[in-house]
Amino acid sequence: MAEPYGQARPDPGLAHCYRHPDRETGIRCARCDRPICPSCMVSAPVGYQCPECVRGAAATARATRPRTIAGGSVAADPRLVTMILLGVNVAVFIAVLGAGRSMVIDLGMLGYAIAPGAFSWIGVADGEWYRLLTSAFLHEEIWHLGFNMLGLWFLGPPLEAALGRARFLALYLISALAGSTLSYLLAEQNQLSLGASGAIFGLFGATAVLVRRLRQDFRPIAILLAINLVITFTWSNIAWQAHIGGLIAGAAIAFGMVNAPRDRRTLVQTATCAAVLLVIAVACAVRTAQLLG
C-alpha cells in the first residue's frame, strides 16, 4: 500500500513517551524503564526518572522517615521548644521587673478583688479567660523562676525528643491551663497565684508515663516526684491546686500520646487533648457560675 505523499514515517526503533504518546523518545525512566520524553524527564543521581516515580520515591521517604514513640518527627535539635519556652518565661520575668506589680495583677490568676467596703469582680470570673494561660508565664521572685526553669530544662528535652515538638508544646500549654483551672476551681478567689508550676508538674506526670511506657527504671522519677509533692503540701504560699491539676493533665495527655495505636495515632492524640480541654472549659464555666450566682 502506497504512503500518502508528505506523511513522515515514524522510526520503528523509537518508543513513544508513556505520558505523551505522540512524542518519540529514546530515553527511559531509570526506575520503571518506561519511555519518557524531555518534558517528563526529571534528573536523578543516575539517569532520569519519570514524574510518577519521583512522587512515589518522595512518598516512600516520608513514610519511612524516623518517628518518635508518639509519632512526631525526629528533630535535629530536641531542645528547641524547651529553650523557646524558657526564653519566654525569662522575658516575661524581666518585663515584670520593669512594669512592677501592676503586670502581675493584670495577668495573674484572680477570681475577684476585695476593695474597701465592697468587692469588684475581675479576672477569670469577669471573663478574662486569658489569665488561665498568662499566669503560667508570670514569676515575681527569682527563686520561683529559677526552680521552675530548672525543672523545664531537665524534663523538657527528653520529652520533646520522645513526643516531637508540636506534641510537647501541646502537653506544656494544656498542663498549664489545667493547673490554673484547678486553682480557679478550688483556691480562694482573692488569692493571687502565678507561675509555671502547673506546666512543670505536667512534665513530671508525662515523664512518669513515658518511663513506664519504655519500661525503664521508674524509681528515679518516682522519688523526684515524691519530693516535689512533699514540698507542695508542706511549704507555705504554694498553690498546690496548680501542681495537682498540671500533674493529672500531663499524665493523661502523655498516656494518650504514647499509647495511641499507630493506625489511629493522630485521631486518638487529638481526641485526648480535646477531652482534657473540654474538662477545663466545663470546670471553668461551673466555677464562674458559682461565683456569679
C-alpha positions in Angstrom: 0.0 0.0 0.0 1.4 3.3 -1.0 2.0 6.0 1.6 0.3 9.4 1.3 2.7 11.9 -0.1 4.4 14.1 2.5 3.5 11.9 5.6 6.5 11.2 7.8 7.1 7.6 8.7 7.7 7.1 12.4 11.0 5.4 13.2 10.2 1.9 14.3 13.3 1.9 16.5 12.0 4.6 18.9 9.4 4.2 21.6 6.7 6.7 22.5 6.5 8.6 25.8 4.0 6.8 28.1 2.6 10.2 29.1 2.7 11.8 25.6 2.0 9.0 23.1 2.6 11.4 20.2 6.2 12.0 21.1 9.0 9.7 20.2 11.9 9.2 22.6 15.0 7.2 23.2 15.1 7.9 27.0 13.7 5.6 29.6 13.0 6.1 33.3 15.8 4.7 35.4 13.3 3.2 38.0 10.4 1.8 36.0 12.1 1.6 32.5 9.1 3.3 30.8 9.9 5.7 27.9 9.8 9.4 28.7 10.1 12.5 26.6 12.2 15.6 27.5 9.1 17.2 29.1 8.8 14.3 31.5 12.4 13.7 32.4 13.5 14.5 36.0 17.2 14.5 36.7 18.2 11.7 39.1 21.5 10.7 40.6 21.7 8.1 37.9 20.0 9.0 34.6 16.4 10.3 34.5 13.2 9.4 36.2 9.5 9.9 35.3 7.3 12.2 37.4 5.3 9.3 38.9 8.5 7.5 40.2 9.7 10.8 41.6 6.5 11.3 43.5 6.5 7.7 44.7 10.0 8.0 46.0 9.1 11.2 47.9 6.1 9.5 49.4 8.2 6.5 50.4 10.8 8.7 52.0 8.1 10.5 54.0 6.6 7.2 55.1 9.9 5.8 56.2 11.2 8.9 57.9 12.2 8.2 61.5 9.4 9.0 64.0 9.3 9.4 67.8 7.4 7.0 70.0 4.4 9.3 69.8 4.6 9.7 66.0 6.3 13.1 65.9 9.1 14.0 63.5 12.6 13.4 64.8 14.2 16.8 65.1 17.9 17.6 64.8 17.6 19.8 68.0 15.3 18.2 70.6 15.6 21.2 72.8 14.2 24.0 70.6 10.7 24.3 72.0 12.1 23.9 75.6 14.5 26.8 75.0 11.8 29.0 73.5 9.5 28.4 76.5 12.4 29.1 78.8 13.2 32.3 77.0 9.6 33.4 77.1 9.4 32.9 80.9 12.6 34.8 81.4 11.5 37.6 79.1 8.2 38.0 81.0 10.0 38.0 84.3 12.2 40.8 83.1 9.1 42.7 81.9 7.6 42.2 85.3 10.7 43.7 86.9 10.3 46.7 84.7 6.5 47.1 84.9 6.1 46.3 88.6 3.3 44.5 90.3 0.6 46.0 88.0 1.5 43.5 85.3 1.2 40.6 87.8 -2.3 41.8 88.9 -3.4 42.3 85.3 -2.2 38.9 84.0 -2.2 36.6 87.2 -4.9 34.2 88.3 -7.7 36.0 90.2 -11.4 35.5 90.8 -12.2 38.8 92.4 -10.5 41.5 94.4 -11.9 43.0 97.6 -11.9 46.7 97.6 -12.5 48.9 100.7 -16.1 48.5 101.8 -17.1 46.3 98.8 -15.7 43.9 96.2 -15.5 44.1 92.4 -15.3 41.1 90.0 -12.1 40.9 88.0 -10.0 38.2 86.4 -11.4 34.9 85.1 -14.7 35.4 86.9 -15.1 38.6 84.9 -14.5 36.8 81.6 -10.7 37.4 81.4 -10.1 33.8 80.4 -6.6 34.6 79.1 -5.4 34.7 82.7 -5.5 30.9 82.8 -2.5 30.9 80.4 -0.8 34.2 81.0 -0.5 33.4 84.8 1.6 30.4 83.9 4.3 32.6 82.4 4.5 35.0 85.4 7.0 35.0 88.2 7.7 37.7 90.8 10.7 36.1 92.6 13.9 35.0 91.1 14.0 31.8 93.1 10.5 30.9 91.9 11.5 31.4 88.3 14.8 29.5 88.9 13.2 26.4 90.3 10.6 26.2 87.5 13.1 26.8 84.7 15.4 24.2 86.2 12.6 21.7 86.1 11.8 22.7 82.5 15.4 22.4 81.4 15.8 18.9 82.9 12.4 17.5 82.0 11.7 19.3 78.7 14.4 18.0 76.3 13.8 14.2 76.9 10.0 14.7 76.5 10.4 16.9 73.4 12.6 14.3 71.9 10.2 11.5 72.7 7.0 13.3 71.7 8.0 15.7 69.0 7.9 19.4 69.1 4.2 20.0 68.4 3.0 17.4 70.9 5.4 18.6 73.5 4.2 22.1 73.2 0.6 21.0 73.4 1.4 19.0 76.6 3.1 22.0 78.2 0.3 24.5 77.4 -2.6 22.3 78.3 -0.9 21.3 81.6 -0.5 25.0 82.4 -4.2 25.6 81.6 -5.2 22.6 83.8 -3.1 23.8 86.7 -4.7 27.3 86.5 -8.2 25.7 86.2 -7.9 23.7 89.4 -6.6 26.8 91.2 -9.7 28.7 89.9 -11.9 25.8 91.0 -10.6 25.2 94.5 -8.4 28.1 95.7 -9.6 31.2 97.4 -10.7 33.7 94.7 -8.9 36.7 96.2 -5.6 34.7 96.3 -3.3 35.8 93.6 -1.5 32.8 92.0 1.1 32.7 89.2 4.0 30.6 87.9 4.8 27.8 85.6 4.5 25.1 88.3 1.3 23.6 86.8 3.1 23.1 83.4 6.2 21.7 85.1 4.2 19.2 87.1 2.5 18.3 83.8 6.0 17.4 82.5 6.5 15.3 85.7 3.4 13.4 85.0 4.3 12.9 81.4 7.8 11.8 82.2 6.4 9.2 84.6 4.1 7.8 81.9 6.9 7.8 79.3 9.2 5.9 81.7 6.6 3.3 82.3 5.8 3.0 78.6 9.5 2.5 77.8 9.9 0.0 80.7 12.7 2.0 82.2 13.7 2.3 85.9 10.7 4.1 87.4 12.4 4.8 90.8 14.3 8.0 90.0 11.3 9.9 88.6 9.1 8.5 91.5 11.5 9.7 94.1 11.8 13.1 92.4 8.1 13.5 92.1 7.5 12.4 95.7 10.0 15.1 96.9 8.2 17.8 94.9 4.8 16.7 96.2 6.1 16.8 99.8 7.3 20.4 99.1 4.0 21.2 97.5 1.9 20.3 100.6 4.3 21.4 103.3 5.7 24.7 102.2 3.6 27.8 102.7 2.4 30.0 99.9 2.4 27.3 97.3 -0.7 26.8 95.1 -1.0 23.0 95.4 -4.1 23.1 93.2 -2.0 24.2 90.2 0.6 21.4 90.8 -2.0 18.7 91.0 -4.0 20.0 88.1 -1.0 20.1 85.9 0.2 16.7 87.1 -3.1 15.0 86.3 -3.4 16.6 82.9 0.2 16.0 81.9 -0.1 12.3 82.8 -3.4 11.9 80.9 -2.2 13.6 77.8 1.1 11.7 77.7 -0.8 8.4 78.2 -3.0 9.1 75.2 0.0 10.2 73.1 2.4 7.3 73.7 -0.2 4.5 73.8 -2.2 5.6 70.8 -2.5 2.8 68.1 -0.3 3.6 65.1 -3.1 3.5 62.5 -5.3 5.9 64.5 -2.5 7.8 66.3 -3.4 11.4 65.2 -7.1 10.8 66.0 -6.5 9.4 69.5 -3.9 12.0 70.4 -6.1 14.9 69.2 -9.1 13.4 71.0 -7.1 13.1 74.2 -6.1 16.7 74.1 -9.6 17.8 73.2 -11.1 15.8 76.1 -8.8 17.5 78.6 -9.6 20.9 77.2 -13.3 20.1 77.4 -12.9 19.2 81.1 -11.0 22.5 81.6 -13.7 24.5 79.9 -16.6 22.9 81.8 -14.8 23.3 85.1 -14.2 27.0 84.5 -17.8 27.5 83.4 -19.1 25.8 86.5 -16.9 27.8 88.8 -17.8 31.0 87.2 -21.5 30.2 87.5 -21.0 29.5 91.2 -19.2 32.8 91.8 -21.6 35.0 89.9 -24.6 33.1 91.2 
